[in-house]
Amino acid sequence: MPYVNIQITTGATRDQKAQLVKEVTASLVRILGKKPEHTHIVIQEIADENWGFSGLLTDDWKQKQAPQSSTETY
């Protein structure tokens, strides 16, 4: 019985999660010959503030990646 745990930051739509479940299941069937009815997939959404990336909390990292607004006045 395959068990797959997918951890992602929050923000995926229900349709996107359904597509993940469908495609991961199909891969297990195609590659390993597993039965879909025996396959379990859990998607865990983790808040950005609870996920670290590149030495920062993800929400802080995303803020640093956002384009800086210009403070120049003409």
Buried (B, 14 or more C-beta within 10 A) or exposed (E): EBEBEBEBBEEBEEEEBEEBBEEBBEEBBEEEEBEEEEBEBEBEEEEBEEBEEEEEBBBBBEEEEEEEEEEEEE
